[in-house]
Amino acid sequence: MPFIKTQTNVKISDKQESELKSMLGKAIELVPGKSEEYLFLKFEDKAHLWLKGDNSEPIAYIEVAIFGNESHAGYDRFTAVVTKAVSDILGIEPDHVYLKFEDITAWAVSGMYIDRRALG
């Protein structure tokens, strides 16, 4: 299950959140084997974010955690699509949109533990 947490120092309206949700649902399909069906999202607006000692400009920090894609296939296209959409939807300049990727090796849901290393 991919998990994407979007933090920004600007207000996200309900309409913008819905647009971001839809866009992320489509963008995650650029990563092989991933789809919106299992996508988990979190949005945090009006966060206290600073970039280069300044907090006066709109900023977005997006954490993307993905299970079972150690080769990072599709991350380049995903990054381009997400950066453009965040810029278009929230008015944040592309050089103020940062993505961090995390490789998930173990995950649990519904009381079931899955370890990528055990799957081979």
Phi and psi restraints in degrees (value plus and minus 20) as a CYANA .aco file:
   2 PRO   PHI     -93.0   -53.0
   2 PRO   PSI     124.1   164.1
   3 PHE   PHI    -147.2  -107.2
   3 PHE   PSI     107.1   147.1
   4 ILE   PHI    -145.1  -105.1
   4 ILE   PSI     101.2   141.2
   5 LYS   PHI    -132.6   -92.6
   5 LYS   PSI     101.3   141.3
   6 THR   PHI    -127.8   -87.8
   6 THR   PSI     100.1   140.1
   7 GLN   PHI    -135.2   -95.2
   7 GLN   PSI     117.1   157.1
   8 THR   PHI    -166.9  -126.9
   8 THR   PSI     137.1   177.1
   9 ASN   PHI    -113.9   -73.9
   9 ASN   PSI     -12.3    27.7
  10 VAL   PHI    -128.6   -88.6
  10 VAL   PSI     142.2   182.2
  11 LYS   PHI     -92.3   -52.3
  11 LYS   PSI     116.8   156.8
  12 ILE   PHI    -129.8   -89.8
  12 ILE   PSI      96.0   136.0
  13 SER   PHI     -93.6   -53.6
  13 SER   PSI     145.4   185.4
  14 ASP   PHI     -78.9   -38.9
  14 ASP   PSI     -60.5   -20.5
  15 LYS   PHI     -83.8   -43.8
  15 LYS   PSI     -65.2   -25.2
  16 GLN   PHI     -84.1   -44.1
  16 GLN   PSI     -60.1   -20.1
  17 GLU   PHI     -82.5   -42.5
  17 GLU   PSI     -61.7   -21.7
  18 SER   PHI     -83.3   -43.3
  18 SER   PSI     -61.5   -21.5
  19 GLU   PHI     -84.2   -44.2
  19 GLU   PSI     -63.6   -23.6
  20 LEU   PHI     -83.0   -43.0
  20 LEU   PSI     -63.0   -23.0
  21 LYS   PHI     -78.1   -38.1
  21 LYS   PSI     -66.6   -26.6
  22 SER   PHI     -84.2   -44.2
  22 SER   PSI     -63.8   -23.8
  23 MET   PHI     -83.3   -43.3
  23 MET   PSI     -64.4   -24.4
  24 LEU   PHI     -85.9   -45.9
  24 LEU   PSI     -54.5   -14.5
  25 GLY   PHI     -82.3   -42.3
  25 GLY   PSI     -57.3   -17.3
  26 LYS   PHI     -97.5   -57.5
  26 LYS   PSI     -62.0   -22.0
  27 ALA   PHI     -83.7   -43.7
  27 ALA   PSI     -55.2   -15.2
  28 ILE   PHI     -84.8   -44.8
  28 ILE   PSI     -41.5    -1.5
  29 GLU   PHI     -90.4   -50.4
  29 GLU   PSI     -31.5     8.5
  30 LEU   PHI     -94.2   -54.2
  30 LEU   PSI     -34.4     5.6
  31 VAL   PHI    -114.7   -74.7
  31 VAL   PSI      98.9   138.9
  32 PRO   PHI     -72.4   -32.4
  32 PRO   PSI     111.4   151.4
  33 GLY   PHI      62.6   102.6
  33 GLY   PSI     -17.7    22.3
  34 LYS   PHI    -131.8   -91.8
  34 LYS   PSI     129.0   169.0
  35 SER   PHI    -172.0  -132.0
  35 SER   PSI     146.7   186.7
  36 GLU   PHI     -84.4   -44.4
  36 GLU   PSI     -42.6    -2.6
  37 GLU   PHI     -73.9   -33.9
  37 GLU   PSI     -53.5   -13.5
  38 TYR   PHI    -136.2   -96.2
  38 TYR   PSI      -8.7    31.3
  39 LEU   PHI     -96.0   -56.0
  39 LEU   PSI     112.9   152.9
  40 PHE   PHI    -134.9   -94.9
  40 PHE   PSI     105.7   145.7
  41 LEU   PHI    -144.0  -104.0
  41 LEU   PSI     130.7   170.7
  42 LYS   PHI    -161.8  -121.8
  42 LYS   PSI     114.7   154.7
  43 PHE   PHI    -139.0   -99.0
  43 PHE   PSI     111.2   151.2
  44 GLU   PHI    -147.1  -107.1
  44 GLU   PSI      92.8   132.8
  45 ASP   PHI    -123.2   -83.2
  45 ASP   PSI     150.8   190.8
  46 LYS   PHI      32.2    72.2
  46 LYS   PSI      15.2    55.2
  47 ALA   PHI     -96.3   -56.3
  47 ALA   PSI     134.6   174.6
  48 HIS   PHI    -105.8   -65.8
  48 HIS   PSI      66.6   106.6
  49 LEU   PHI    -130.6   -90.6
  49 LEU   PSI     119.4   159.4
  50 TRP   PHI    -145.7  -105.7
  50 TRP   PSI     119.2   159.2
  51 LEU   PHI    -151.8  -111.8
  51 LEU   PSI     103.3   143.3
  52 LYS   PHI      36.5    76.5
  52 LYS   PSI      18.6    58.6
  53 GLY   PHI      56.5    96.5
  53 GLY   PSI      -7.4    32.6
  54 ASP   PHI    -152.6  -112.6
  54 ASP   PSI     120.8   160.8
  55 ASN   PHI    -144.1  -104.1
  55 ASN   PSI      -1.1    38.9
  56 SER   PHI    -107.7   -67.7
  56 SER   PSI     -33.1     6.9
  57 GLU   PHI    -121.8   -81.8
  57 GLU   PSI     128.3   168.3
  58 PRO   PHI     -82.9   -42.9
  58 PRO   PSI     115.6   155.6
  59 ILE   PHI    -156.6  -116.6
  59 ILE   PSI     126.7   166.7
  60 ALA   PHI    -151.2  -111.2
  60 ALA   PSI     114.7   154.7
  61 TYR   PHI    -143.9  -103.9
  61 TYR   PSI      98.9   138.9
  62 ILE   PHI    -141.0  -101.0
  62 ILE   PSI     100.3   140.3
  63 GLU   PHI    -119.6   -79.6
  63 GLU   PSI     107.6   147.6
  64 VAL   PHI    -141.0  -101.0
  64 VAL   PSI      92.0   132.0
  65 ALA   PHI    -130.0   -90.0
  65 ALA   PSI     104.3   144.3
  66 ILE   PHI    -152.3  -112.3
  66 ILE   PSI     114.5   154.5
  67 PHE   PHI    -111.3   -71.3
  67 PHE   PSI     111.4   151.4
  68 GLY   PHI      54.8    94.8
  68 GLY   PSI      16.1    56.1
  69 ASN   PHI    -160.1  -120.1
  69 ASN   PSI      38.7    78.7
  70 GLU   PHI     -82.5   -42.5
  70 GLU   PSI     -42.3    -2.3
  71 SER   PHI    -101.0   -61.0
  71 SER   PSI     -29.3    10.7
  72 HIS   PHI      42.2    82.2
  72 HIS   PSI       9.8    49.8
  73 ALA   PHI     -79.8   -39.8
  73 ALA   PSI     111.9   151.9
  74 GLY   PHI      65.3   105.3
  74 GLY   PSI     -27.9    12.1
  75 TYR   PHI     -84.1   -44.1
  75 TYR   PSI     -54.2   -14.2
  76 ASP   PHI     -85.3   -45.3
  76 ASP   PSI     -66.6   -26.6
  77 ARG   PHI     -88.8   -48.8
  77 ARG   PSI     -59.7   -19.7
  78 PHE   PHI     -77.3   -37.3
  78 PHE   PSI     -66.6   -26.6
  79 THR   PHI     -79.6   -39.6
  79 THR   PSI     -66.0   -26.0
  80 ALA   PHI     -82.4   -42.4
  80 ALA   PSI     -64.4   -24.4
  81 VAL   PHI     -86.3   -46.3
  81 VAL   PSI     -65.9   -25.9
  82 VAL   PHI     -85.8   -45.8
  82 VAL   PSI     -63.6   -23.6
  83 THR   PHI     -80.6   -40.6
  83 THR   PSI     -65.7   -25.7
  84 LYS   PHI     -83.8   -43.8
  84 LYS   PSI     -64.5   -24.5
  85 ALA   PHI     -85.7   -45.7
  85 ALA   PSI     -63.3   -23.3
  86 VAL   PHI     -82.5   -42.5
  86 VAL   PSI     -60.4   -20.4
  87 SER   PHI     -82.5   -42.5
  87 SER   PSI     -67.2   -27.2
  88 ASP   PHI     -87.1   -47.1
  88 ASP   PSI     -64.4   -24.4
  89 ILE   PHI     -97.0   -57.0
  89 ILE   PSI     -62.1   -22.1
  90 LEU   PHI    -124.5   -84.5
  90 LEU   PSI     -26.1    13.9
  91 GLY   PHI      51.2    91.2
  91 GLY   PSI      10.6    50.6
  92 ILE   PHI    -120.0   -80.0
  92 ILE   PSI     107.8   147.8
  93 GLU   PHI     -79.4   -39.4
  93 GLU   PSI     120.9   160.9
  94 PRO   PHI     -73.8   -33.8
  94 PRO   PSI     -53.1   -13.1
  95 ASP   PHI     -98.1   -58.1
  95 ASP   PSI     -16.3    23.7
  96 HIS   PHI    -135.8   -95.8
  96 HIS   PSI      -5.1    34.9
  97 VAL   PHI    -132.8   -92.8
  97 VAL   PSI      94.7   134.7
  98 TYR   PHI    -136.2   -96.2
  98 TYR   PSI     114.0   154.0
  99 LEU   PHI    -137.2   -97.2
  99 LEU   PSI     116.7   156.7
 100 LYS   PHI    -139.5   -99.5
 100 LYS   PSI     109.0   149.0
 101 PHE   PHI    -124.5   -84.5
 101 PHE   PSI     120.1   160.1
 102 GLU   PHI    -147.7  -107.7
 102 GLU   PSI     110.0   150.0
 103 ASP   PHI    -106.2   -66.2
 103 ASP   PSI      99.4   139.4
 104 ILE   PHI    -111.4   -71.4
 104 ILE   PSI     102.9   142.9
 105 THR   PHI    -120.6   -80.6
 105 THR   PSI     -38.9     1.1
 106 ALA   PHI    -161.2  -121.2
 106 ALA   PSI     125.9   165.9
 107 TRP   PHI    -169.6  -129.6
 107 TRP   PSI     131.1   171.1
 108 ALA   PHI    -158.8  -118.8
 108 ALA   PSI     121.4   161.4
 109 VAL   PHI    -176.2  -136.2
 109 VAL   PSI     125.2   165.2
 110 SER   PHI      35.5    75.5
 110 SER   PSI      12.7    52.7
 111 GLY   PHI      57.2    97.2
 111 GLY   PSI     -12.9    27.1
 112 MET   PHI    -127.9   -87.9
 112 MET   PSI     107.2   147.2
 113 TYR   PHI    -118.2   -78.2
 113 TYR   PSI     110.3   150.3
 114 ILE   PHI    -144.8  -104.8
 114 ILE   PSI     103.9   143.9
 115 ASP   PHI    -136.0   -96.0
 115 ASP   PSI      97.6   137.6
 116 ARG   PHI     -76.4   -36.4
 116 ARG   PSI     -57.3   -17.3
 117 ARG   PHI     -85.1   -45.1
 117 ARG   PSI     -51.2   -11.2
 118 ALA   PHI     -97.0   -57.0
 118 ALA   PSI     -41.2    -1.2
 119 LEU   PHI    -100.8   -60.8
 119 LEU   PSI     -39.0     1.0
